[in-house]
């Protein structure tokens, strides 16, 4: 994504990232494997594992 786009639409990028997190949480709650969640959402595997740990506390 170009720098121009990010400068013009910073809130859109924020909401896109927030949506990825929400999607990952929903899938993890359904029991979907962390590798599959990472692949499907575009989040890093480390981030998905971190989210999963928080959900399982």
N, C-alpha and C positions, 0 to 999 in steps of 0.2 A: 504494500500500500504506500502510496506516495506521501511525502511530507506535507504537500499541499493539502491533501485530503485530511490528514490528521489535524492540521492547523485550522481548517475550516469546520470540521465536525468533531471536536474533542468529546462532546457529550455522547455522540453516537458510539464512539470507541469505548467509552466507559460502560454504556449499557450493553454493548456486545460482550464485553468481558464479564459483566454481571450475569448475563444470560448463560454464558458458558458455565459459570460456577453453579448457578441454580440447576442447570441441566445435569451436571455431574452429581450434585447432591441427590437429585431425584433418582438417577440410575443407581447410585451406590445404595440408596435405601431399598431399592428393588432387588439388590443382591448381584448386580452386574459386576463382572470382574474388573479390577482397576485398570488392567491393560486395555480392555475394550472401551472403558469410559474415557481414558486418555486419548485413544485413537479417534473416538467419535466426537469428542468435544474440542480437540486441538490443544487441550491443556497438557502440560508436561506430566509425565508419570509421577515424578516427585510431588507435584502439587496435588494430584489425585490421591496419592497415598496419604499425604498430610490431611486432606479433607476427610478421607476415610477414617483415619485415626481419631479425628475430632468427633466424628459421628459415633464412634464406638466407645467413647469414654463413659 
